[in-house]
Structures are given as C-alpha cells and as structure tokens.
Amino acid sequence: MSFEPESLAYYQLASVQAAVSAEPELESSSISVSMVGRSVLLEGYVASYSDREKATAIAALIAGPENVHDRMQDRDSTTDS
C-alpha cells in the first residue's frame, strides 16, 4: 500500500490539527495548523512559552521535527506599550 504525497500531507495535517485541539492544557483555538509542501506550519498566538513547546512537540511527533515551522507569536508581545 502506498500513499500519494497529497494524501500523506492531508493525513498529517488532519492528525496534527486533531492532536493540537485534543491537548487539554493547550489553548489551541488561537493556533492555526496548515501544510506547506511536506512541512507543518504553526501560526497564531500562544499564551506562554510552554504552549509553544507543547504545540511544536505534538506536530514534531507526527510530521518529524525537521518538518515543523513555528510562526506562532506570544500574545503579550502583540500589545504595544
């Protein structure tokens, strides 16, 4: 049984989205998961460094650490002083 690259990317995307949203300690509502080629792209806002680490670790377990790109931002850094 072989997978086409498109179906593998869709499977990874769906798996990462489900795993991130299922993590009870992670504010996943503000994290967007998408695919760029074979890479998982994490965007949005996180409440803490711990949330960032959890989200990237979840994605790395599914797609491999070399295929995860973190573009998340800390919520606190978005407010101007």
Buried (B, 14 or more C-beta within 10 A) or exposed (E): EEEEEEEEBEEBBEBBBEBBEEBEEBBBEBBBBBBEEEBBBBBBBBEEEEBBEBBBEBBBEBBEEEBBBBEBBEBEEEEEE
